[in-house]
Amino acid sequence: MFAWKDPFFRQLFSTLLLGSVMTVPAWTQSPDGNQSVEQDSNATIVLTSEMADQWAELVLHGVDTEFPNKLSLVYSNADQIGTPKEHFPAFYGCFDWHSSVHGHWVLVRLLKLHPEMESASRIRATLSRHLKKENLEQETEFFARDENKTFERMYGWAWFLRLAMELETFEDDDAKRWRASLAPLESLLVQRIQAYLPLLTFPIRTGQHPDTGFALGQVLDYAKLHGLTDLEALVVERATDFYSKDVAYPLAYEPSGHDFFSSGWNEADLMRRVLPAPEFANWLTKLMPDLVRQLGDGTVAPVGVSDLTDGKLVHLAGLNLNRAWCLQSVAEHLPDSDPRVPLLRRSAADHLTAGLSYINSGHYEGDHWLATFGLYTISGAGR
C-alpha cells in the first residue's frame, strides 16, 4: 500500500542523482504510466532544499500540535495532573514526548544541512520559542521527580542526546543558545543512564521503544563526541556483556506486528560501533550465519502497512527505515570484498524506498514521527 502517486514522492524520487548519500532504487515508467521502481545501484538520494522544506513543514506542524497526545505518566497526587504543555513547555507536541524531541532534532539537522531553505526562519523561530532556558528547566524538574525516573527510559533519553549532539556540532549563534538550554536535562539523563545500566541484568530485545541496542548506540555516539570516557566505557562494557556471545539470531521471527525496530539489526548497528572491523565481521557471521541466503530469500524484506490510520500498524513503515540505516551501516563496516556487502546495500535500498513512501501520507498516526526515521537514514546520522 505504497503512496507512489503522491506528488511529494514524485518530487522526492525525481531527485535521484549520482554519488551522494545512499544507494536506492531509481524510478522507471511502467506500461500503464504509473511510477514503478527498478533497482539501480548507481542512483542515490540527494536531500534537496525543496525536500527539506516539505519535511520541515510536516515537523513544524507536529511540534506545535498539542492534541492528540499520549502522556503515559505516573501521578503521585492530583496536583500533578496537567496538560501536555503544562508538563512539557518545550516538547509538548507530536503526540508524545520522544516524538517531539526527535522532531526538534529533524528541524535542527535540516537547518544545518540547508540553511538557505524557505522555512529556515520559521524553524529558527520555533526552536527559539521551544528551546528556551526556562522551558527546559521546568522539564528537568519533571524528570527529577522520583516517580518519573523511568519516564522515556531509554528511547526518549537517547533521542534527547542525539538532539544535543546535533546542536553541539552546529556552528551557529542560535544553536549555541539552544544547546545551552539543554544542559540541565542532559546532565540529569546522563546521570540516570549511568545509574541504570549497571542494574540492567539483561538487554531488552524488542521492536519498539525500550530496545536496548538502539539506545546504547546513541549513547555511545554521544559519549565519544563529548569525550565522556567513563560513560563510553560503561556502554562498551554493557554492550559486550549483552551481545558479544550472541549466535544464530532468529531473523525469521521478525517482525512482530507493531515493530518499528529490528532488534537484531539494532544490535548489529551497535556492535559495529564497539568492535574493530575484523572482529565485527566474524561476530556478524556467528550472529547471522545464514545471512547471504536470508537476504535473498525474502527473510529480510520490506514490509507493507495495512492501515495508515492505525498508530500501531503504521510502525512497520518505520521498521523499513530502521532496517535501511542498519543494513547500510553494517555494510560500511565490512570489507568491500565481503560477499554480504552488495546484498546488504541492495536490501537497504529496497527498505529505504518502501519506508520513504509512507512519509507525509496525510495521516498523523505516522506523520508525527516518520520524517525522523527518513532523515536519520538518508542523511547518514549515526554512521
Buried (B, 14 or more C-beta within 10 A) or exposed (E): EBBBEBEBBEEBBEBBBEEBBBBBBBBEEEEEEEBEBEEBEEBBBBBBBBBBBBBBBBBBBBBBBBEEBEBEBEEEEEEBEEEBBEBBBBBBBBBBBBBBBBBBBBBBBBBBEBEEBEBBEBBBEBBEEBBBBEBBBBBBEBBBEEEBBEBBBBBBBBBBBBBBBBBBEBEBEBBEBBBEBBBBBBEBBBEBBBEBBEEBEEBBBBBBBBBBBBBBBBBBBBBBBBEBEEBBEBBBEBBEBBBBEBEEBEBEEBBBEBBBBBBBBBBBBBBBBBBEEEEBBEBBEEBBEEBBEBBEEEBBBBBEBEEBEBBEBBBBBBBBBBBBBBBBBBBBBBEEEBEBBBBBBBBBBBBBBBBBBBBBBEBBBBBBBBBBBBBBBBBBBBB
